[in-house]
Amino acid sequence: DRAVLLGLAGHAPDTVEVDAIEPLIARIRSRRRLPLADGPEVAFDEAADLLLVPEVTLPLHANGMRFEAFDAAG
């Protein structure tokens, strides 16, 4: 979950400052806003908007992810 949040906010694992990770995550969670990389900041309710389904795997890679994004109209 933390890696997904950081990635969506534009931070790469090999360049994000380690000491900045916790404050970045805390800010997203406390403000309930996700600053998208090179884009707008959007409302974000982690419990409702980031759904991890560990019992479902995708073909070709065990750690694969599927992303879906919706605007205010659904």
KAHU-V992012 format. One record per pair of residues at least 4 apart in sequence whose ideal C-beta (glycine too) atoms are under 7 Angstrom apart, sorted by the first residue. I is the first residue (numbers start at 0). GAP is how many residues later the second one is. Records with the same first field share a line. If there is no record, write none. Layout:
I=GAP, GAP
//
This chain:
0=4, 49, 51
1=4, 23
2=4
3=4, 46
4=4, 20, 23
5=5, 10, 15, 18
6=4
7=26, 28, 29
8=15, 19, 25, 26, 27, 28
9=27, 28
10=5, 13
11=4
15=4, 5
19=4
20=4
21=4
22=4
23=4
24=4
25=4
26=4
27=5, 6, 16
28=17
31=11, 12, 13
32=8, 9, 10, 11
33=7, 8, 10
34=6
35=4, 5, 6
43=5
44=4
45=4
56=5
57=6, 8
59=4
69=4
//
